[in-house]
């Protein structure tokens, strides 16, 4: 288990030394969900909006989810499975086997073993991370669903020209938006800087002006205000 500036991460490696598959299980920007990433030289990168069928054993629970494909600096292909309100921590902790099914390819079958104790450590790291962001972990756990972004590409916070303003070598910045019960961002705070105070301010100003969400829901189903954490890749 590893805790970083913007996420907590549990990693396991499978397969022979010359053809390994790495499985990082992370808790970070997706407040209510666990994120899976698979990486390895044998993974062939596909269209970024490709879907996968993720099966969790031993009970066989399945989820059809979108993935984000990219290439690591080391050359391996990687896919990040996106399931904001579906891959719940309690469900993942009880997983013993994992199957990732892609059309036209053999399923990846991974025996992850017991995740109970590693996941308890990961959750403790995540609570510490939320607290450092000024977010009450108890309030996050009490949400039924997190705030969900609408038309995120129209927010104008992904302008390529801005990347030249970031500090040399900076690849990511992270912001926290406080979203109200009607789905509008009221405030923005930089959690991990781009290295440029001017660029941080531009991103926050654009997000407050244009960001729109399906609001978070309480345990009883009422629309409520809640934080939303967003990692932005500078490239």
N, C-alpha and C positions, 0 to 999 in steps of 0.2 A: 504494500500500500504506500502511495506517494502523495503528499499534499503539495500543491503548487499555488502560484499567485491567483489563479482563476479557476482551479478545479482540484478535486481529489481523484486519484486514479488507482485502480487495482488492475494489475497486468498479469497475464499468464501466456506462456509460449507452448506451442504444440508442433509436433512433427520433427523430422530429422534436421540435423544442423545445417544442411545445405538447402533446405526448403522449408523453413519454419513459417508458421502462421502465428502472429502475435495478436492477442485479444486484450486491448485496454477497455476496462469497464469504468466509466467516469461519472461523477456527479459534479456539475458545475453550473453553467448558465441555465440549463433546463431545470427549473426549481422543483418540479414535481416528478421528473422522470430520470431514469438511468439511461446513459448513452453507451452504445456498443460501437467499437471500431474494430475492423479486421484489417490486418496489413501483412503483406508477404509478396515475394518476387513472383509467385505463380498466379497472383490475382491479376486478371486482365481488366483494365479500366474500361468502363462502359459509359453510356450516356449518363450525365449527372442526375437526371430525374428518374432513373430506373427504380423499380420497386423490388423488394425482396419479401419472401415469406420466412418469417422467423418463428421457429418452433422451440418451445421451452419444455424440457422434460423434468420430472417424470410424468407429469399429468398431460403433456401434449398440447398445452395452450399455444395457440398460434396467432401471429399478428402479421398483416400485410402492411409494410411500411416503406416510405420513400428512403432513398439513400443518397448521400453526396459522395461522389468519387473524386479522388485527387491522387497525386503522386508525392511521396515523401522525398526529402532531400537525398536520402540514401538510395533512391531508385525504386523502392517497393511501391506497388499499387496499394491503395487503401480505400476502404469504404466506411463511411460513418452512417449508422442506422439512426434515423430521425423518428422519434415517437414521443412528442412533448407530454401528452397526457395518458400514454398507454403503457409504457414500460415502467411500472411502479416498483419502488424499492423492495417492498415486502415480497412481491412475486419473484423478482430476480434473485433474492437471497435464498429462495427455496429451490432454485434451478440446480439440476445435477448434470443435464446434458443439453447441448445447444445445437440446433440445426439451422443453417442459412441456405435457403433454396433460391437459385437464380434460374430463370428460363434459359434452356440450352446449355446448362452446365450441371455437373454432378453436385449434389448438396454437400456443403461443408459440415461434417459431423464432429463436434468437439465435446469431449467428456471433461467438464469443468470441475467435477467433484463437488464437495460440500462448500458452499459459499457463506454459510451462516456466520462464522467467526470473522473471516476477512471483510464481509459486508458490514458487520457491526463496527469494525474499526474504520471502514470507509465512511459510514454514516456519522461517526464521531468527528472525523476530519471535516466532513461537510458542514456539520453544525458550527464548528469553529470558523469555517470560511464564511458562512452566512453572517455570523456575528461580526466578523471583521468588516463585512460590507454594510453593517448597520441594519441587518435584516433579522427579525426574530424567528429562529428556527421553528418554534412552536406554532406561530401563525402560518408559516408555510405548510407545515404538516396538516394543519386544520383545513386547508383549502381542498375543495373537491376537485377543481381544475385550475390550472394556472392561466394567466392572461395569454391570449394567442394573437400573434401579429397578423394584420390584414395588409395584403399588397405591399409587402416589405420592400420590394424593389423600387417602389414609387416614393420612398421616403427621402431620397436624395442624400443618403449618408454613405453611399458606396461610390462616390465620384473618384474615378481613377486619377484625375489630376491632383487630388489631395495627397496621394501617397508620397509625392515628392516633398511634401512638407513634413513628413514624419521623420523622426530621428533615424540616422543611418543604422541599418540592421534591424529596425523595429518591424515586426511582422504582424502584431496583433494589438488591438486596444479593446478595452472592455468598459461598457457603460451600464449604469443602473437607471432605469426609468421608473418613476412612480406613477402607475396607471390608475386612474380613478374608476368609479363604478359605471361610467358611460364609455369607457374604452379610450380615453385621451390621456396622453402623457402630460403630467403636470410639472414634474421636475426631472432633471437629469444630473447625474453625478458620474464623474470619471473614476472608475475603479482601477484600471490599468492604463496608463497614459500612452499615447502615440509617441511621446517624447517631445511634443510641441504643444504648448499651452494654447496657441492660436488655433491649431487644428482641432484639439479637444473641444474648444469652445464652438467651432464651426459645426462639428458633428452633433453636439448637444443641442445647439440652436435649431438645426434642421430636424432633429428627432422630435423635439417638443412641438415644432410647427406642423409636422406632417405625419408623425407616427399615429396609427390607429389600431385598435385591438378589439377582439372579442373579450369582454371583461372576465376577470377571474370569478369563480363561483365558490361560495362558502359550502360547508358540509350540508347545509339545508337547501342549497341550490340558489341562494340569493346572489345577485351581482354585487361584488365588493371591490374595493380598491386593493391593489397588490403590486409589489415590485416586479419588474421584468429585467432580467440581466441579458445583455447582448454582447457577444464577442464579434469583432469586426476585423477581417483580414485586410492588411494593407499590402497592396501589390500593384 
